[in-house]
Amino acid sequence: MNDIAADILEKASQGDLEAFEQVYKSASGFVYNVALRIIRNSADAEEVAQEVFMKVYHSLKDFQFRSSFKTWVYRITVNTAINRYRKFAREEKDKVDYDGIIETLPGAGSTAEKAIQSDNQTRLNALLGLLSLEHRACLVLREIEGLSYQEIAASLKIPVNTVRSRLKRARQALLEQAGKGQVQDEV
């Protein structure tokens, strides 16, 4: 996510739609990607992104610049995605995500590169699916989004040592599953 100038944030918080559009354009890609990694469904990730920006629009006037805007938006995104995931997990335990399967399958005219990329995406989703929501959120923010331990702690409102332990446990769980062959079976 590109840094957003404080004056743009100020204007957006005062209801300037052009300024908010700049905020949206700057942050929408990373909000969607974080939501997608947590939820693992593109349609739900799009809805989470919309919900996040509605929350940002209505709450921006309360943003006090004590943390970075990026950290603030990460926190909103992760919390919204986790809440949505939990809600739908209860409702749709047995439902198959046909849209997700279709999106990950290479088309008839796909190049080898697209097929490899699709296979890697499927493997990543399978790996992330093995983790608890708390471990998945930490791993996504650290390894995919590149946040520091301190930024993750601020985003999730947890101590830095909790971030470290969750990351360690997530990595151990993935290594154990890979050793058991679970990852390949999931794909």
C-alpha positions in Angstrom: 0.0 0.0 0.0 1.3 3.4 -0.9 1.7 6.0 1.8 -1.2 8.4 1.9 -0.5 12.0 2.7 -2.0 13.3 6.0 -3.7 16.2 4.2 -5.5 13.7 1.9 -6.7 11.7 5.0 -7.8 15.0 6.6 -9.8 16.0 3.6 -11.3 12.5 3.3 -12.3 12.5 7.0 -14.1 15.8 6.4 -16.2 14.2 3.7 -14.2 15.1 0.5 -15.2 12.3 -1.9 -12.2 13.0 -4.2 -9.8 12.6 -1.3 -11.6 9.4 -0.2 -11.3 8.1 -3.7 -7.6 8.5 -3.5 -7.5 6.7 -0.2 -9.6 3.9 -1.8 -7.4 3.6 -4.8 -4.3 3.5 -2.7 -5.5 0.9 -0.2 -8.1 -1.3 -2.1 -5.6 -3.8 -3.5 -4.0 -4.6 -0.2 -7.3 -4.7 1.7 -8.7 -7.2 -0.9 -5.5 -9.3 -0.7 -5.5 -9.5 3.1 -9.2 -10.4 3.1 -8.7 -13.0 0.4 -5.8 -14.7 2.3 -8.0 -14.9 5.4 -11.3 -15.8 3.9 -10.0 -17.8 0.9 -12.9 -16.9 -1.3 -12.8 -14.1 -3.9 -16.5 -13.2 -3.7 -16.4 -13.0 0.1 -13.1 -11.1 0.0 -14.7 -8.5 -2.3 -17.6 -8.1 0.1 -15.2 -7.8 3.1 -13.3 -5.1 1.1 -16.5 -3.2 0.5 -17.4 -3.5 4.2 -13.9 -2.3 5.3 -14.2 0.8 3.1 -17.6 1.6 4.5 -16.1 1.3 8.0 -13.1 3.4 7.0 -15.4 6.1 5.4 -17.6 6.3 8.5 -14.7 6.1 11.0 -12.0 8.2 9.3 -13.2 11.2 11.2 -12.2 9.4 14.4 -8.7 8.4 13.2 -6.2 10.2 15.4 -2.9 9.4 13.7 -1.6 7.6 16.9 -0.8 4.7 14.6 -0.1 4.6 10.9 -3.1 4.7 8.6 -1.8 1.4 7.2 -1.9 -0.3 10.6 -5.3 1.1 11.3 -6.7 -0.3 8.0 -5.0 -3.6 8.5 -6.7 -4.0 11.9 -10.1 -3.2 10.4 -9.5 -5.6 7.5 -8.3 -8.5 9.6 -11.1 -8.1 12.1 -13.8 -7.8 9.5 -12.4 -10.8 7.5 -12.2 -13.0 10.6 -15.7 -12.1 11.7 -17.0 -12.8 8.2 -15.1 -16.1 8.0 -16.5 -17.3 11.4 -20.0 -16.3 10.4 -19.9 -18.2 7.1 -18.0 -21.1 8.5 -20.9 -21.8 10.8 -23.5 -21.4 8.1 -21.8 -23.2 5.2 -19.8 -26.1 6.7 -20.7 -28.5 3.9 -20.9 -26.1 1.0 -18.3 -26.5 -1.8 -16.8 -23.3 -3.2 -17.4 -24.1 -6.9 -16.4 -20.6 -7.9 -13.1 -20.9 -6.2 -12.4 -24.3 -7.9 -13.3 -22.9 -11.3 -11.0 -19.9 -10.8 -8.0 -22.1 -9.8 -8.4 -24.5 -12.8 -6.4 -23.5 -15.8 -8.5 -22.8 -19.0 -8.1 -24.6 -22.2 -5.9 -21.9 -23.7 -3.7 -21.3 -20.6 0.0 -21.1 -20.8 2.2 -23.3 -18.7 3.0 -20.3 -16.6 -0.7 -19.6 -15.8 -1.1 -23.3 -14.8 1.9 -23.2 -12.5 0.6 -19.9 -10.9 -2.8 -21.5 -10.5 -1.3 -24.6 -8.9 0.8 -22.4 -6.5 -2.3 -20.4 -5.5 -4.2 -23.6 -4.9 -1.3 -24.9 -2.7 -1.1 -21.7 -0.8 -4.9 -21.7 -0.1 -4.6 -25.4 1.0 -1.7 -24.5 3.4 -3.5 -21.5 4.8 -6.6 -23.6 5.3 -4.7 -25.9 7.7 -4.2 -23.0 10.2 -6.5 -21.5 12.8 -7.8 -18.0 12.0 -5.4 -16.4 14.5 -2.3 -18.2 13.1 -3.5 -17.5 9.5 -3.9 -13.8 10.1 -0.4 -13.5 11.6 1.2 -15.5 8.8 -0.6 -13.6 6.1 0.4 -10.2 7.6 4.0 -11.3 8.1 4.9 -13.5 5.1 2.6 -12.2 2.4 2.0 -8.5 3.3 5.5 -8.1 4.8 4.5 -6.4 8.1 6.9 -6.2 11.0 6.1 -7.9 14.2 5.3 -4.6 15.8 2.9 -3.7 13.0 1.2 -7.0 13.3 0.8 -6.6 17.0 -0.6 -3.1 16.6 -3.0 -4.3 13.8 -4.3 -7.3 15.8 -4.1 -5.5 19.2 -2.0 -8.3 20.7 1.5 -8.3 22.3 4.5 -8.7 20.1 5.4 -12.0 21.9 2.0 -13.4 21.0 2.7 -12.5 17.4 6.0 -14.4 17.6 4.4 -17.5 19.2 1.6 -17.6 16.7 4.0 -17.3 13.8 6.1 -20.1 15.3 3.1 -22.3 15.8 1.8 -21.6 12.4 5.1 -22.5 10.8 5.4 -25.7 12.9 1.9 -26.7 12.0 2.6 -26.3 8.3 5.9 -28.3 8.5 4.1 -31.1 10.4 1.4 -31.3 7.8 3.9 -31.3 5.0 5.7 -34.1 6.7 2.5 -36.1 6.9 1.7 -35.5 3.3 -1.5 -33.6 4.3 -0.6 -30.6 2.0 -0.5 -32.8 -1.1 -3.8 -34.5 -0.2 -5.5 -31.1 0.2 -4.5 -30.0 -3.3 
